[in-house]
Each structure stands twice: as structure tokens, then as C-alpha cells.
Amino acid sequence: MFALPRGFPGAPAAAAAAMAAVTLATGCAAGEPSPSSGSPDGSPPGSPEAPPAWESFGGRALAPSGAPSDGPGAADEAEAPDGPEPVEVPDTCEAAGLPEDAEAFAAMAPEDAQFTQVRGATALECSWAGFDRGDGSEVVLVSLASEGSLVETPGTLPPRVRDAVAEGSRAYFTTSELTGLGGFAEWRSGERFSRVRLHLPGLLVTVQANSDMWEEEGGAAVEAATAAAEGLLP
């Protein structure tokens, strides 16, 4: 990967270090498998069961029938076409609809957060990061990848997700906007950082931030990430 220019002198080393630390620690790369854990939503084994954060920002549970609760019915898997074509990811965050001053993401980061963007072969990462040696990093990281989405047929859940939902997993949810785009979302909680993956036809969008920010600011971030994705889908 290589860092792209931001329109002003290079990102401060502290912000870049914070971004790198989060990427390495939580694995935001495209196609990364979901972490194994003792509960459906990724929380540690034996932890008290609590409502997933997506409920607080308007997410809706998926129906185990194979489609979102208010979306189209499940298609005949035997007649399902090949998977969607990978979406072409832009070279810059601004071109992807994720400018440096994107309010929804900046609101989840500290006031003095530094913006950084990194473009790889199949993914673009945009981050707002602050770093404090005492308190640790405060980071919002948004990635768009042409690989890694679980959507095989738009509007239909893949078998492994459908089975997980039927077994009571709370890791998957949707919104009206995601349903309209033929996708769904995946929630992964963490003690320090939590993330939402938007699985869309040919595109995986991941929003990752400090876990304590999701309940209050998460809805706007998911909405903004969905809007950016919509602008990239064919």
C-alpha cells in the first residue's frame, strides 16, 4: 500500500501510527474472515448478553427466510446467477464520497484528528485518527474493497448468513437503504474498537471506530457509508 497526498503536507506520524495499529490489531482488510467467538455477535464467551449497538441507531434484524425482513423473497439458489462483478474502487476518498470533512465520521473522532488515506490494489482506506500515549488511539477507519462482500445474489442472504440468523445470531442486520441496494450489514463488537461491515453487490464497506462511540454516532456513520457505496454501485 502507499499513502496518497491529502492536499497538504503529509499526515502526522502519530495519526499514521494510530491508523496502522488499528488496521493490524483488528484486521480491516478485505476478505478477512469473521472472528471466532463464543457468541453470535462476536462478544467474548461468557459475557452478559446485551442488545447489539445497531438497535440504537435504527438497524433491523434480518429474517431467516433468506431475505431482509422487508426485502424481496429468497431466490432459487439453483438458478442463481454468478456473483456480482467487483465494483471499481476510486483512488481517493473524496472521489469515493468520503471527503476529509465528512461530518458523520469526524464526529466519531477527536476534534484534532488527522485525516489519512491509503490506496491498495483492491481497497481504499480513509481514516480520522488521534493518538494519545496515555489514553491510546481514537480512530475512525472507513475502507472500501472490491473483494470480501458476502453478497452472492442481490437481495438474498447467502446460506451461511441465513443459517446464522436462523440460529439466533445478532451479528447481521439491515436498514431500508441497504435493503434497497440488495445488501445487508454485519456488526462486530470489540472491547476497544467495533465495526460494521456493509455487504453489497461487488463491494464491501467497513466502518470501524472506538466502541463507545457507536451507540450515539453510529447511525449517521452507517448512513453516510451507505450513501457513499450507493454512489459507486452500477
JOCOR-V544411 format. One record per residue. N is the residue number from 1. RES is the residue in three letters. OMEGA is omega in whole degrees, -180 to 180 (999 if undefined). Layout:
# JOCOR-V544411
n: {N & N}
res: {RES & RES}
omega: {OMEGA & OMEGA}
This chain:
# JOCOR-V544411
n: {1 & 2 & 3 & 4 & 5 & 6 & 7 & 8 & 9 & 10 & 11 & 12 & 13 & 14 & 15 & 16 & 17 & 18 & 19 & 20 & 21 & 22 & 23 & 24 & 25 & 26 & 27 & 28 & 29 & 30 & 31 & 32 & 33 & 34 & 35 & 36 & 37 & 38 & 39 & 40 & 41 & 42 & 43 & 44 & 45 & 46 & 47 & 48 & 49 & 50 & 51 & 52 & 53 & 54 & 55 & 56 & 57 & 58 & 59 & 60 & 61 & 62 & 63 & 64 & 65 & 66 & 67 & 68 & 69 & 70 & 71 & 72 & 73 & 74 & 75 & 76 & 77 & 78 & 79 & 80 & 81 & 82 & 83 & 84 & 85 & 86 & 87 & 88 & 89 & 90 & 91 & 92 & 93 & 94 & 95 & 96 & 97 & 98 & 99 & 100 & 101 & 102 & 103 & 104 & 105 & 106 & 107 & 108 & 109 & 110 & 111 & 112 & 113 & 114 & 115 & 116 & 117 & 118 & 119 & 120 & 121 & 122 & 123 & 124 & 125 & 126 & 127 & 128 & 129 & 130 & 131 & 132 & 133 & 134 & 135 & 136 & 137 & 138 & 139 & 140 & 141 & 142 & 143 & 144 & 145 & 146 & 147 & 148 & 149 & 150 & 151 & 152 & 153 & 154 & 155 & 156 & 157 & 158 & 159 & 160 & 161 & 162 & 163 & 164 & 165 & 166 & 167 & 168 & 169 & 170 & 171 & 172 & 173 & 174 & 175 & 176 & 177 & 178 & 179 & 180 & 181 & 182 & 183 & 184 & 185 & 186 & 187 & 188 & 189 & 190 & 191 & 192 & 193 & 194 & 195 & 196 & 197 & 198 & 199 & 200 & 201 & 202 & 203 & 204 & 205 & 206 & 207 & 208 & 209 & 210 & 211 & 212 & 213 & 214 & 215 & 216 & 217 & 218 & 219 & 220 & 221 & 222 & 223 & 224 & 225 & 226 & 227 & 228 & 229 & 230 & 231 & 232 & 233 & 234}
res: {MET & PHE & ALA & LEU & PRO & ARG & GLY & PHE & PRO & GLY & ALA & PRO & ALA & ALA & ALA & ALA & ALA & ALA & MET & ALA & ALA & VAL & THR & LEU & ALA & THR & GLY & CYS & ALA & ALA & GLY & GLU & PRO & SER & PRO & SER & SER & GLY & SER & PRO & ASP & GLY & SER & PRO & PRO & GLY & SER & PRO & GLU & ALA & PRO & PRO & ALA & TRP & GLU & SER & PHE & GLY & GLY & ARG & ALA & LEU & ALA & PRO & SER & GLY & ALA & PRO & SER & ASP & GLY & PRO & GLY & ALA & ALA & ASP & GLU & ALA & GLU & ALA & PRO & ASP & GLY & PRO & GLU & PRO & VAL & GLU & VAL & PRO & ASP & THR & CYS & GLU & ALA & ALA & GLY & LEU & PRO & GLU & ASP & ALA & GLU & ALA & PHE & ALA & ALA & MET & ALA & PRO & GLU & ASP & ALA & GLN & PHE & THR & GLN & VAL & ARG & GLY & ALA & THR & ALA & LEU & GLU & CYS & SER & TRP & ALA & GLY & PHE & ASP & ARG & GLY & ASP & GLY & SER & GLU & VAL & VAL & LEU & VAL & SER & LEU & ALA & SER & GLU & GLY & SER & LEU & VAL & GLU & THR & PRO & GLY & THR & LEU & PRO & PRO & ARG & VAL & ARG & ASP & ALA & VAL & ALA & GLU & GLY & SER & ARG & ALA & TYR & PHE & THR & THR & SER & GLU & LEU & THR & GLY & LEU & GLY & GLY & PHE & ALA & GLU & TRP & ARG & SER & GLY & GLU & ARG & PHE & SER & ARG & VAL & ARG & LEU & HIS & LEU & PRO & GLY & LEU & LEU & VAL & THR & VAL & GLN & ALA & ASN & SER & ASP & MET & TRP & GLU & GLU & GLU & GLY & GLY & ALA & ALA & VAL & GLU & ALA & ALA & THR & ALA & ALA & ALA & GLU & GLY & LEU & LEU & PRO}
omega: {177 & -179 & 178 & 177 & -177 & -178 & 175 & -174 & -172 & -179 & 178 & -177 & -179 & -180 & 179 & 179 & 179 & 180 & -180 & -179 & -180 & -180 & -179 & -175 & -173 & 174 & -178 & -175 & 180 & 175 & -180 & 180 & 179 & -179 & 177 & 180 & -178 & 178 & -174 & -176 & 176 & 179 & -176 & 179 & 176 & -180 & 180 & -180 & -180 & 179 & 178 & -175 & -177 & 177 & -177 & 179 & 168 & 176 & 179 & -180 & 176 & 175 & -179 & -179 & -180 & 180 & 174 & -171 & 179 & -178 & -179 & -180 & -179 & 178 & 177 & -175 & -179 & -179 & -177 & 179 & 175 & -178 & -179 & 175 & 178 & 178 & 177 & -178 & -180 & -180 & -177 & 179 & -180 & 179 & 179 & -178 & 180 & -177 & -179 & -177 & 179 & -171 & -175 & -179 & 178 & -179 & -180 & -178 & 177 & -176 & -178 & -178 & 178 & -177 & 179 & 175 & -178 & -179 & 175 & -177 & -176 & -175 & 175 & 179 & 178 & -176 & 172 & -170 & 171 & -177 & 178 & -176 & 180 & -175 & -178 & -174 & 171 & -169 & 164 & -178 & 178 & 178 & 175 & -175 & 178 & 178 & 173 & 179 & 179 & -179 & 177 & 176 & -179 & 178 & -178 & 178 & 175 & -175 & -175 & 177 & 178 & 179 & -180 & 179 & 180 & 179 & 175 & 179 & 176 & -178 & -174 & 179 & 178 & 172 & 179 & -178 & 179 & 179 & 180 & 179 & 178 & -178 & 179 & -177 & 179 & -179 & 176 & -178 & 177 & -179 & -177 & -180 & 175 & -177 & 174 & 174 & 176 & 180 & -177 & -180 & 178 & -175 & 174 & 178 & -180 & 175 & -177 & -178 & 176 & -172 & -176 & -180 & -171 & -174 & -177 & -172 & -172 & -178 & -180 & -180 & 179 & 179 & -180 & 179 & 178 & 179 & 177 & 180 & -179 & 179 & -178 & -177 & 180 & 999}
